[in-house]
Amino acid sequence: MARRKWKPVFLFSLRNYDSVSYLNWMPAAGYNNYDQFMIGLLLHNYTFPAHKFQYFLAPLFATGSKEVTGLGRIGYTWRPNKTFDKIDLSVSGAHFSTQDGVDSLGKTLYNGFYKVAPALRFTFKNKNVRSTVDKWLEWRTFFIWENGFRYVMKNEDGEFYPTEGKTTNRYLNQLTFNIADYRTLYPYDAQLQVQQGEGFYRATATGNYFFNYASYGGLQMRVFAAKFGYIGEKTLSKKFSTLAYQPKLTAVRGNEDYTYSNYFVGRNEAEGFLSQQVMMRDGGLKLRTDLFQGLQGRSDNWIASMNLNTTLPKGLLPVQLPIKIFLDAGTYADAWKKDAATSRFLYVAGLQLGLFHDLVNIYAPLLYSREFKDNLKTVPEQNSFFKKISFSIDIQRFNIRKVTGNKIPF
């Protein structure tokens, strides 16, 4: 069967007969462990040069949950030709399943999330027209609705089974300043971000810098710092309800991606290969400590970390492979207390395999802090080499501008 090509459909403006916009469509597909395979269409009008009004819509039918899922964005761009190169007003949204379960009658139930995120971004104009620096300031608000399970015990067997629970909603305000230069030599990006939700605030600073080696490869450096605080009185219930927002040193799990901004195959899996996916946010120490909450370096005050990875010298291996050596180290507020449960600094080092231009990364920790080593020994089934491996799918670091010449701010 011949491969179907995506087709442009011409849409003529009734107000200006000389203007033409394009509706591009192509087949779209997706997958997660709950919706299973999703099939649908990708509709968009992203072209070069860019239109003032831009959109993409990706409605999908999920073969597992039998629901309509998908994501999309609609935006309008102004180019004032003064202080700002452009101003983007947009709204994006998404809906996917995040968990499944079988009830007492053998029926599979699904819960998931709906997200709507309006945003206003100001991209600054460079004084030098040849500059490749990209600077922007963005306000974004997330409105998120989440379905949950309610578990009830069946008298016949004494087991607990899921039933449909309530739908909860929350919001998150976010202000971000970003500066980046993805030049060939020594590319970098830095970001300052403040978030505010019900009863808390969170401020973070993240920097990435790549040091090119003269002959081949280079050293990637990431630094991160975060400050967390409560709005109003600090209470036990408030501390518990904001756990997912509190920064931590070890890599983030799927249920801690509180803005649903990254792709997880099995977002809420507790065992198996899919449970080993992590997200490179916060401290980024690449060792999962699921069974030891006190070893995650979580803080409702502050944390700081550094992540390094370097390519191997060319010719070191018989076959050139995208393998790197990584080193993560960090500290957090509670580690400096007199009765701290861990050392002041925690570290993890090992090997990293990057695939698809580092869109997918696999991490194998080999050396790590004594606290990690001692606690892992108490659970031999989790202390094997393969159980400690984790992987990330770093879509949040993917810049579509490198492919199309236009950056889509999701």
C-alpha positions in Angstrom: 0.0 0.0 0.0 1.4 3.4 -0.9 2.3 5.6 2.0 -0.3 8.4 2.5 1.2 11.9 2.4 -0.2 14.8 4.5 -2.2 17.2 2.4 -2.5 21.0 2.4 -6.1 22.3 2.2 -6.4 25.9 1.0 -8.6 28.2 3.1 -9.4 31.6 1.5 -10.1 34.7 3.5 -13.4 36.5 2.5 -11.9 39.8 3.7 -8.7 39.6 1.8 -8.7 37.5 -1.4 -5.0 37.7 -1.7 -4.3 35.9 1.7 -4.1 32.2 1.8 -3.7 30.0 4.9 -3.1 26.3 5.1 -4.8 23.5 6.9 -2.3 20.6 7.1 -3.4 17.2 8.3 -1.6 13.9 8.8 -2.3 10.7 10.7 -1.5 10.9 14.4 -0.9 8.1 16.9 0.1 7.8 20.6 0.4 5.3 23.4 0.3 5.0 27.1 -0.3 2.0 29.4 -3.9 3.0 30.2 -5.4 4.4 26.9 -3.3 1.9 25.0 -2.8 2.7 21.3 -4.4 6.0 20.3 -5.2 6.9 16.7 -6.4 10.1 15.1 -5.4 13.2 13.2 -3.0 16.0 13.6 -4.5 19.3 12.2 -2.3 22.4 12.1 -1.4 25.5 10.1 2.3 25.8 11.2 4.2 26.9 8.2 7.2 29.2 7.4 6.8 32.1 7.5 4.4 31.7 10.5 0.8 32.9 10.5 -0.5 35.3 13.1 -3.2 32.8 14.0 -1.7 29.4 14.6 -3.2 26.2 15.9 -2.7 22.5 16.2 -5.3 19.9 17.2 -4.6 16.3 17.8 -7.9 14.4 18.6 -7.2 10.7 19.3 -9.4 7.7 19.9 -8.0 5.5 22.7 -8.4 1.7 21.9 -8.0 0.8 25.6 -10.1 3.3 27.5 -12.5 3.8 24.5 -12.3 7.6 25.2 -11.5 10.6 23.0 -8.1 11.8 24.2 -5.6 14.2 22.7 -4.0 17.7 23.0 -4.0 21.0 21.2 -3.1 24.6 21.2 -4.6 27.8 19.7 -2.6 31.0 19.6 -2.4 34.5 18.1 0.9 36.4 17.5 1.5 40.1 17.4 4.8 41.6 16.1 5.0 45.1 17.6 8.5 45.8 16.1 9.7 47.6 19.2 10.8 46.2 22.5 9.3 42.8 21.8 10.0 40.7 18.7 6.6 39.1 19.2 3.8 38.6 21.7 1.9 35.3 21.8 -1.5 34.8 23.4 -2.5 31.2 23.5 -4.5 28.5 25.2 -3.5 24.8 25.2 -5.2 21.7 26.5 -4.8 18.0 27.0 -6.8 14.9 28.2 -5.4 11.4 28.8 -5.9 8.5 31.2 -3.4 8.1 34.0 -4.6 5.0 35.8 -6.8 1.9 35.5 -8.2 -0.7 37.8 -10.7 -3.6 37.8 -13.8 -3.3 40.0 -15.5 -6.1 41.9 -17.6 -7.1 38.8 -14.5 -7.5 36.6 -15.0 -4.2 34.7 -12.0 -2.1 33.9 -12.2 1.5 35.1 -10.1 4.4 34.0 -9.3 7.8 35.5 -7.3 10.6 34.1 -6.9 14.4 33.8 -8.1 17.4 31.8 -5.8 20.4 31.5 -6.4 23.9 30.1 -3.5 26.4 30.2 -3.9 29.9 28.9 -0.6 31.8 28.4 0.8 35.2 27.4 4.4 35.2 26.2 6.6 38.3 25.4 9.7 37.4 23.3 12.3 40.2 23.5 13.8 41.7 20.4 17.6 41.4 20.0 19.5 44.6 19.4 21.9 42.7 17.1 19.9 41.2 14.2 22.5 38.4 13.9 22.1 37.4 17.5 20.8 33.9 18.1 19.8 34.6 21.7 16.2 33.9 22.5 14.7 35.7 25.6 11.1 35.5 26.7 8.9 36.2 29.7 5.7 34.2 30.1 2.7 34.1 32.3 0.8 30.8 32.3 -2.0 29.4 34.4 -2.8 25.7 34.6 -6.4 24.6 35.3 -6.4 20.9 36.0 -9.2 18.5 36.7 -8.4 15.0 37.9 -10.5 11.8 38.3 -9.7 9.5 41.2 -10.7 6.1 42.4 -12.5 5.3 45.6 -11.7 1.9 47.1 -14.3 -0.2 48.8 -14.0 -3.7 50.4 -16.0 -6.6 49.0 -17.4 -8.7 51.8 -17.1 -12.0 49.8 -13.4 -12.0 49.6 -12.3 -9.1 51.9 -10.4 -7.4 49.0 -10.6 -3.7 48.1 -11.8 -2.8 44.7 -11.8 0.6 42.8 -15.0 2.5 42.1 -15.5 5.8 40.4 -14.4 8.6 42.7 -14.9 12.3 42.7 -13.3 14.8 40.2 -11.1 17.3 41.9 -9.7 20.5 40.5 -6.7 22.7 41.1 -4.9 25.6 39.6 -1.3 26.7 39.3 0.0 30.2 38.3 3.4 30.3 36.7 5.7 33.1 35.7 8.8 32.2 33.7 11.8 34.1 32.3 13.9 32.1 29.9 17.1 33.0 28.0 18.8 30.5 25.6 21.3 30.4 22.8 21.3 27.1 20.9 24.5 28.0 19.0 26.8 25.2 17.8 29.6 26.0 20.2 28.9 26.3 24.0 25.1 26.4 23.8 23.2 27.3 27.0 19.9 28.1 28.5 18.8 29.5 31.8 15.4 29.8 33.4 13.9 31.6 36.4 10.4 30.4 37.4 8.0 31.2 40.2 4.9 29.1 40.7 2.0 29.7 43.1 -0.9 27.3 44.0 -3.3 27.0 46.8 -1.4 27.6 50.0 2.2 27.5 48.6 4.8 29.1 46.4 7.8 27.6 44.6 10.7 29.5 43.0 13.3 27.7 40.9 16.5 28.6 38.9 17.8 26.2 36.3 20.9 26.5 34.1 22.2 24.3 31.3 25.6 24.7 29.6 27.5 22.5 27.1 31.3 22.7 27.0 32.5 21.5 23.6 35.7 19.5 23.5 38.2 20.4 20.8 38.1 17.0 19.1 34.8 15.3 19.9 31.8 15.6 22.2 31.7 17.6 25.3 30.6 18.1 28.9 26.9 18.9 29.7 26.4 20.8 33.0 23.1 21.5 34.7 22.7 23.5 37.9 19.4 23.7 39.9 18.2 25.5 43.0 14.7 25.7 44.4 12.9 27.5 47.3 9.6 26.4 48.6 7.3 28.1 51.1 3.8 28.2 52.4 1.3 31.0 52.0 -0.3 31.5 55.4 0.1 29.2 58.3 2.1 26.0 57.8 -0.1 23.0 58.8 0.3 19.3 58.6 -2.6 18.9 56.1 -1.1 21.7 53.9 2.4 20.0 54.0 0.8 16.7 53.0 -1.3 18.2 50.2 1.7 20.0 48.6 4.1 17.0 48.6 4.1 16.7 44.8 5.1 20.4 44.5 7.9 20.3 47.0 11.3 20.0 45.3 13.5 17.0 45.9 17.0 15.7 44.9 16.1 12.3 43.3 14.5 12.2 39.9 10.8 12.9 39.6 8.2 10.1 39.1 5.1 10.3 36.9 2.7 11.1 39.7 4.9 14.1 40.7 4.6 15.7 37.2 2.0 18.1 38.6 1.5 20.1 35.4 1.3 17.0 33.2 4.0 18.5 31.0 6.0 15.4 30.3 5.2 12.2 28.6 5.0 9.1 30.8 4.2 5.6 29.3 3.0 4.4 32.7 2.5 7.5 34.8 1.3 5.7 38.0 2.9 2.3 37.7 4.3 0.9 40.9 6.2 -2.1 39.5 7.7 -3.4 36.3 9.7 -1.7 33.6 7.3 1.2 33.1 7.6 2.2 36.8 11.3 2.9 36.1 10.6 6.0 34.0 11.7 9.3 35.6 11.6 13.0 34.7 14.7 15.2 34.7 13.3 17.9 36.9 14.4 19.3 40.3 17.6 17.8 41.7 17.8 15.1 39.0 19.8 12.5 41.0 19.3 9.4 38.8 18.5 6.8 41.4 14.9 5.8 42.3 14.3 5.5 46.1 10.6 4.6 45.9 10.6 2.6 49.1 12.6 5.1 51.1 10.8 8.5 51.2 13.4 9.9 53.6 16.2 9.4 51.1 14.7 11.4 48.3 16.1 14.7 49.6 12.6 16.3 49.5 12.3 19.7 51.2 9.5 22.2 51.9 12.3 24.7 52.3 15.2 24.6 49.7 17.4 22.2 47.6 20.4 22.7 45.3 22.1 20.3 42.9 24.5 19.9 40.0 24.3 17.3 37.2 27.2 16.6 34.9 27.6 14.2 32.0 30.4 13.8 29.6 31.0 11.9 26.3 33.6 9.2 26.2 36.9 9.8 24.3 36.6 8.8 20.6 38.1 5.4 20.0 37.8 4.2 23.6 35.2 1.6 22.6 35.5 -0.7 19.6 32.2 0.6 18.3 31.2 4.3 18.8 28.1 4.3 21.0 26.2 7.2 22.5 27.3 6.4 26.1 28.2 9.0 28.6 29.4 9.1 32.2 27.1 11.1 34.6 27.6 12.5 38.0 24.8 14.1 40.1 25.3 15.7 43.5 23.1 17.9 45.7 22.0 19.0 49.1 18.8 20.1 50.8 17.7 22.1 53.9 17.0 19.2 56.2 20.5 17.7 55.6 22.0 20.7 57.5 19.9 20.0 60.7 21.6 18.6 63.8 19.6 15.3 63.6 19.6 15.0 59.8 18.7 11.6 58.4 21.3 11.8 55.6 24.7 13.3 54.9 24.8 16.9 53.9 25.6 16.0 50.3 24.1 13.1 48.3 25.5 11.8 45.0 24.9 9.3 42.2 27.3 8.4 39.3 27.0 5.9 36.5 26.6 5.4 32.8 24.0 7.1 30.5 22.9 5.9 27.1 21.3 8.6 24.9 19.0 7.6 22.0 17.3 9.7 19.3 19.4 12.7 19.9 19.0 12.4 23.6 15.2 12.4 23.4 15.3 9.1 25.3 18.0 8.5 28.0 18.8 5.3 30.0 20.6 5.6 33.3 22.6 2.9 35.1 23.8 4.1 38.5 27.1 2.4 39.6 28.3 4.6 42.5 26.1 6.4 45.1 26.0 7.7 48.6 26.3 5.3 51.6 22.7 6.0 52.6 21.4 4.7 49.3 23.7 1.7 49.4 22.8 0.7 53.0 19.1 1.0 52.5 19.0 -0.8 49.2 20.7 -3.8 50.9 17.6 -4.2 53.0 15.5 -5.0 49.9 17.5 -7.5 47.8 14.8 -7.7 45.2 15.3 -4.0 44.4 19.0 -4.0 44.7 19.8 -5.7 41.4 21.5 -3.9 38.5 18.5 -3.9 36.3 16.0 -2.8 39.0 18.1 0.3 39.6 18.1 1.3 35.9 15.8 4.2 35.1 15.0 6.0 31.8 13.6 9.3 30.8 11.7 10.6 27.7 12.7 14.2 27.7 10.0 15.8 25.5 10.0 18.8 27.8 13.6 19.6 26.5 12.6 19.1 22.9 12.7 22.3 20.8 10.5 22.0 17.7 12.1 25.2 16.4 15.2 23.1 15.4 13.0 21.1 13.1 10.5 23.7 11.7 12.0 27.0 12.4 9.1 27.9 14.8 9.0 27.2 18.5 5.6 26.0 19.8 5.4 27.0 23.5 3.3 24.1 25.0 
